[in-house]
Amino acid sequence: MTGTRIFFILFITTSLLSGQEIDSTFFQNDSTFSEIFFDSDQIETNYFDDLFDLLYTIPSNLQKGNFSFKSRFKNQFLPSLPNNYKGNSYKFFNRLITDIGKARLAITTEKDPGEENYFDFINLSLMIKDIYPISKIILGSYNIEFGEGLILWSPFRTYKSSNDIFRIRQNKNNLNQYIGSGETTFLSGAASTISLGDLNITPFYSYRKLDGYKTPTGLHRTENEIAKKRINKEIFYGGMLNYFKKDIIEAGFLFYNQENQNFYSLSYKSKYNRIGISGEVAYLNSTAFSNSVTLRLSGNNFLYAKIRYFPKYFYCSYSGAFAEGDNSNNETGYYFGINSTLFPSLKLDAYVDFFKRSSPDSLFNFFQRGKEYFVNLTYQIRKQDELRISYKLKKSYSSPQRTSLKLFYLFQLFSELSLSTRLDYVSVDCAPQKEEGYHIFEEISYRPSKNLQLNFRISFFSTHSYNSRIYIYERDVSGIFSNFLAYNRGIHVYLLSKFTISDRFKLGLKYSDSLKSEDFDSISLKNSNRNNNLTIQIEAAF
């Protein structure tokens, strides 16, 4: 009952305050360092003028037309799907976005491989902005990013990298319209942000049907998966308060109730001279926190440190905090990083991270410890040419120690043609013997005009087993992040082409093919495992 009362008090308070004509200003920042910690918009308007403008301009906006459409088809030819899958191997994605003045309507549909229903997932959301004092109202699908992501974050979790300063930059305490195709970690209902001077108030409510799994995937391919489709419900409600003071401080308070559990959190972000601090403290049966300090030495030289503590039984299904594990629970960590321009042509990115957790299978706190070291040097040979060398050593909890070395070289042959080469080496201390892995690729990028881009890559790899696997990032059609997983022995190729047909139409095509085998030589491919995919994407604006 306490959570319910807080929720309704927030709604009543915002309703009463919304009738007052209070000037609202989101401040712009002067320095580069301020922009890292403070972001701003500006709203100077009147409620009735904005509402009239929204309604009056609907006919003219509809007549002009302001629509964007994206449709994507993907098919995996080999290997074939299991016999118990109900649908075909096609993957379909469609998204229509309509902008009508200050309103944006988005509709997304998706069918995964193996699913029978071509509209298995439908995502619908409507956002209206800048109707004073309401800066944003969303009906349908949305997500909220708060603080360091301890208890509430978007589906796009931030993982460890050498550029943690940009993770701090994303600490905005934002309400966002969700237009993606991920079927699990988003909210659906109604939410609004009301701006009253330096104060933002964001009440929200969500009601969703979830699959009957402990960890829902959104996949409905077999009889068992279909039988458990959306048989559970989730009620989620709460509110967020944010206070902004130009170039001085941002502070926030978040409360929400999920399935009769109350979550509380405080966040802050501030700077003084060359020092910036940010962090979050959250409570759910126990207290968790994540705090960061950033020091700007000079120019683009930064030092930063982060300490995080997530208790053993602290768990949130919507968390997205910086962590070693997949969830923000049962972990303590100390992270130190540097971004430095040593010379005009030489840049250093490095970090160290020490972390530990209590043994999950023990009644006592026997700690499992891990460590990670990373160093990356980037040398700008010419304006167009770049050489990168990186080294990483990692031992995570009970997993074996893993050492990797990467060499990447980008060479601009002509203004339209560039070549890139990458070499990877990995060593894993597996029992009973050490495993090693190698990978090399050569990629050609050709762009004869601004309307055409072609990329071709061929990769060769050899590892002892899956334990010594190597993840390789590769280009894809817009809106897709792709990694190729190289293990055993084999070859991987892809061809990507992007065409700008006109100002209103774009076309993307990608074909990829790989051959893997435990016993691979130049003459034969035994026990082969072939994986080939075709992706076609059309983007239109009208």
N, C-alpha and C positions, 0 to 999 in steps of 0.2 A: 504493500500500500504506500510505503514511503516513496518508492520510485514513481508510482502513478501520480502522487500529489506533486512531486517536483516537476514532472512532465507538464501537467495541466497548469501549474503556476507559471511556467515559461510561456505557454501559449497565451494565457490571459494577459501577462505582462507585456508581451510583444504586441498584442492587439490594442491595448490601451495606449502604448507609446507610439504606435504607428500613426495615430491621428495628430501628433504634434509636429509642427513644421520646424524641425531641427536641422541645421545645415550639416551636411555629411561630406567629409573630404578624406580621400585616401591619398597619402602624400607621395610625391615623387622624390627620388633620392639623387643626391648630387655626386657622390663618389662611387667608384667601382666597388670598394669594400662594402659600402652600405647596400649596394644592389645584391650582394651575396646574401645578406640577412634580411632585407626588407624589400617587399614588392608592393606595388600600389596600382590603384585605379582611381578614377575621379568621377563623382556623381554630384552634379549640381542641377537640381530639377525639382519639379512639383508633381505630387501624386496625380492630381486630376489632369494636368497637362499631358503627362506620360500615358495615362490610361486612355485619354481621348486620342492621342497620337497613335497608339497601338491599334485601336479599333478603326480609326479613320483610314489608316494606310493599308489595311488588309486587302481591300479590293485592288488598289493600284499595285501592291506587291505581288498579288496573285497573277495580275495581268502581265507584269514584267517577267515573272518567273525567276525564282532563285532557288534552284534545286540542284543537289549533287547526288549522284548515284554510283555505287560501286558494286560490281558483281564478280564473283570469283568461283571458278570451277577447278577442282583438283582431282586427279585420279591416280591411284597407285596400281600399276599393272601387275607387278610382281613384288613380293609374294602374294598369292591369292588369299582372300579372307577365309577364316575358319567356317566350316559348314553350318555351325549353329548360329551364325549371324543372319538376321532376318533380311537385311537390305543389301544393296550393292556397294561397291567400293568407292563410289563418288562422294566427294565432299563439296557442298554448295554453301556459299556465303553471299548474302545480299544486304545492302544497306542504303536506305534513302534518307537524306537529310533535307528538310525544307526550312528555309529562313523567311519569315514573314515579319518584317520590321524588327521588333525586339523579341520576337518569339522564334523558337527553334524546335521543330518536331523531327524526331529521329526514329526510324523503324529498322530493326536488324533481324534477319532470319538466318538460320544455319542448320545444315544437315551434316552429321559426321559420317565417316565411312562405316558401313555396317548397319546404319539406322535405316528404317523403312519409311518413315515420315519425312517428306521433303521440307516440312515446317516444324521439325521436332523442337526447335528453340525459336521463340519470338520475343524480341526485346523492344519495348515501346516506351518512349519518354518525351515529355514536353517541357521546355524551359522557357521562361519569360524573364527578361532582365530589365533593370533600371526603370522601375516604376516607383518613384520615391514614396516612402523610404525603403521599399523592398528592392534590394540590389539583385536578388535572384530567387525565383521560385521554380521548383521542379516537381512535376507529376509523372510518376512512372519509375524508371530505373535511374539510380544515382549511386554515388559513393562519396565518402567523406575521408579526407586525409587530415589527421590530427597529430600534432607534435612529432615525435620520433616513430610513431606507428606502433606503440606498445599494445594498444587495445583496439585501434581502428585505423584502417588504411585501405587504399585502393587495391585492386587485384595485382597491380604491377609492383611487386615487392622489390626492394632495392637490395642487391647483394653486394658483397664485399668487393672493393676495388681500390685502386691507388688514388682515386679522386673523391674521397669522402667529403671534401668541402662542398661538392655539388649536391651531395645528399642533404647536407645542412641547408643548402639553398632551397630545397624543395619543402622545407618545413613551413607551410603556409596556412595550415588549419582551414582547408578549403572544402566547399561543397561543390561537387562536379556532376554534370550530366553524364550518365554512363551510356555509351553507344557501342560497346564492344560485344564480342560473341562468347566470352567466357561465361559459363553457365552457373557458377557457384558463388564466388565472393563479391557480390554486389547487393545493394538494398533496393527495395521496390515499394513505393508508396507515395509519400509526399514529404517535401522538405522545403524550407525557405530561409533565406538570410536577410535580416532586416538591419540596416545600417543607421545608426544614430550617433552622428559625430564620430568619436573615436571608438565607439562600441558596436560590435556586430553580435546579433543574437540569431541563432540558428536552431529552431525546433525541427524535429524530424520524426517520422513514423514509417514503419515498414512491415508489410505482411507478405510472406512468401511461402510457396509450396516447395518442399525439398524432397529429393529422393531418399528412400529408406536405407541409406548407408551411413556408417559412422563418418566416412569421408566421401561425400558425394562427388561424382566426376562429371555428371551431365551426360553420360553416354547411355544410350538405350538401344542396344544391338541384339541382345539375346532375350529369350522368354523371361529369364530371371531378372534382367535389368529392366525390362518393360513392366514387369509385375510390381517393381518397387518404385516406379516413376511417380514422383510428387505425392507420396502418401503421407508425408509429414508436413507440419506447418511450423513456421517460425514467426513470432511476433517480436518486433524490435522497435523501441522508441526511446527518445531522450532529447537532449539539447546541448548546444555548444555556445559558450560565451567567449568572445575574443576582444581584447583591448589593444589598440594600436596608438603609439605615440611616435611621431616622425623621428626616424633615425635614433631612437632612444630605446624603446622596448616594445615587444609584442608578447602578450600573455594570454593564455586561454584556459578555460575550464570545460571539461566534457563529462557528461553523465549519460549513460544509457542502460536500459534494462533489456536483457536477452534471456528469454525462457526463465523468468523469475530470478535471474542473477543480476545484481547491480554492479556496474563498472564505473569507476571514477578516475579522473586523470587531470593533472595540471601540466601545462607546458609554458615555456618561456623562451625568448630569444632577444638578445641585446648585444650592444657593442659599445666599446669605449676606446677612442683613438684607434689603435691597430689590433685590438683584442675583441673577438666576438665569442659569445657563449650561447649555447642553446641546450635544451633538454626537456625531459618529460618524467614525471613521477606518477605512477598509476597504482590503483588499489583494486584487488579482487581477492578477498580472503587474506592476502599478504601483499606487501608492497614491492613493486618493481620500479627500476629507474634506468634511464639512459641519458648521459650528459656529455656534452662536447665543448671543447675549447679550441678556437682557431686564432692563430697569431700571424698577421701579415708582416713579414720582415721588410720587404721592399718590392716594388713592382709586382711581378707575378710569382713571388716566392712566399710560400705558406707553410706553416707548421700546424699540425692539429692533433688532438688527442681525444679519445672517447673511452669512457668507462660505462659498462652495462652490467646490470644485475637483474636476472629473472629467476624468481624462486622456483623450487622444484615442482610445486603444484599450481603455479601461475600459468593459466592457459586461456587464450582468446582465439576464437576461430577467425576473427577478422584482423588479426595482427599482421604487421608487415615490417617489424623493426629490424634494424641492422643486427645480424646475429650469425653465428656459425651454423647453427642448426636450422631446420626448416620452420620451426615454431619458436616463438619468443618465450621459452620456458626452460627451467633447469639449466641456467648458464650464467657464468660470470666471465667477463672479458675485459681486456685492456688493449687498446688499439692506439698506435702512434704512426703518423704519416707525414710525408713531406712532398710538396710540389715545388720544384726549384728550377729556374733558368740559370744554369751554371755559366754558360756563355751564350751569346746571341744565337748560336746554331746548335747548342746542346742543352737538352732538358732532362731533368731527373725526376722520376716519380718512384716513391718507395713507401713501404709500410711494414710494420711488425704487429702481430696480433697474438696475444697469449690468452687462452680461455680454458675453462674447466667446467665440469658438471658433476653432480652427485651420481653415484651408480644407481640407475633406475631399478635395479633388481635387489637392492640391499636395504635393510632397515636402518643401516648406519650410513653416515656420510663419507663413504670411501670415494675419493675424487678421481675422476678420469680427466687427464690433462691433455691439452693440445697446443700447438704452436704453428705459426705461419710467418714466413719471411718472403717479401717480394721486392724486387728491384727492377726498374725499367729505365733504359737510357734511349733517348730519341735524338738522333743527329740529323740535322737538316743540311745535306750535302750541297744541294742547290735549292732554289725556291720550290722547284717541282719534285725534287728527289729526297727520299727519306729513308733512313736506316734505323731500325728499332731492335734492341737486344733486351730480353727480359729473362729473369731467373726467379724461380719460386721453389720454396721448400715448405712442405706442409705435413703435419701429423695431427690427425683429428681423432680425439678420444681413443678408441680401441683399434682404429684403422691403421694400416701400415704407413710408414713414412713414404712420402712421394716427392720426388725431385723432378722439376721440369725446366727445360731451357728452350727458348724460342728466338729465332732470328728472322726478321722480316725486312725486305728491301723493296721499295717502290721506286721505279725508274720511269721518268717521263721521256719517252723516245721522241715523240712529236707532240704538238699541242692536242692532237686528236687521239693519240695512241700512247698507252702506258702499259708497263709490265710490272708485275709484282711476284715476288718469290718468298716463300715461307718454309723454314726448316724447324721441325720440332723433335725434341728428344725427351723421353720420360723414363725415370727409373723408380721402381716400386719395390720396397723391401718385403716381399711376400714370402711366407713359409711354404715349402722348405727352401726355396731359392729366390734370388732377386730376379725380377722381371724387367725387361726393357722394351721400349717402343720407339719407332721412328716414323716420321711423316714428312713429306715434301709436296708442295704444290707450286704450279706455275699458272698465273692468271693473266689474260690479255683483256684490256679494257679499251674499247674503241668507241669514240664519239665524234663522228664526222660532222654532225650538226647538233643544234640544241634540241632537235626533234627526234633524235635517234641515239640510243645507247646500247652497246653490245658488250657482254662479258662472257668469257669462256675460261673455264678452269679445269685442270686435270691434276689429280692427287694420287700419290702412291704412299701406302702405309704398311707397316709391319709391326705387330706387337705380339707378345706371348699369349695374352688372353684378354678378356674383358677387364681384368684388374688393372692392366696397363693401358687402358683406353685413352684416346686423345680427342678433345672436343675442338672442332674447327668451325669458326664462324664463316658463313657464306652469304652472299647477296641474294635477295629475293625480290619479288614484286612488292610494291609499296604496301605497308601495313603488316608485313610478316617478318618476324625475327627468326632466323634459321641457324641451327647448329648441326653439323654433320658429326656423327659419332664413329670414329675410326678405331677398330680393334680387329684382331687376327691379322690376316694379310689380304690385300686387295687393291682395287683401283676405284676411284670415284671421279666422275665428270659432271659438269653442268654447263648449260648454255642459257643465258638470260638475255632477253631483249626487251627494251622499253621504247614504245613509239608514242610521240605526241602528234596525233593525227591533225588536231586543230586546237584552238583555244578551249574547246568544249569536250574533246574526246581524247582519252589516253588508252593505250593498249599495252599490257604486259604479258610476256610469254616466258615460261621457264621449263626446261626439261633437265632432269637429273637422273643419273644411272650409276649404280655401284655394284661391284662384285667383291664378295668376301669369301674367304675359305680358311680353314685351319691348315690346309696343305695346298699351297699355291706355288707354282713355278712357271717358268716362261713357256712351257709346252702345254700344260693342262691345268684345269681348274676343277679339283675334286671336291665333293661335298659343298658345292657352291651355294651361295645365298645371294640372289640378285634382288635388288630393290630399285625400281625405276618409277618416276613420277612425272606427270605433266600438269602444269598449272597455267590457266588462262584467266586473265583479269581485265575487265573493262571498267573505266572510270569516265563518267559523263557529268557535265554541268550544263544546266539549261534554265 
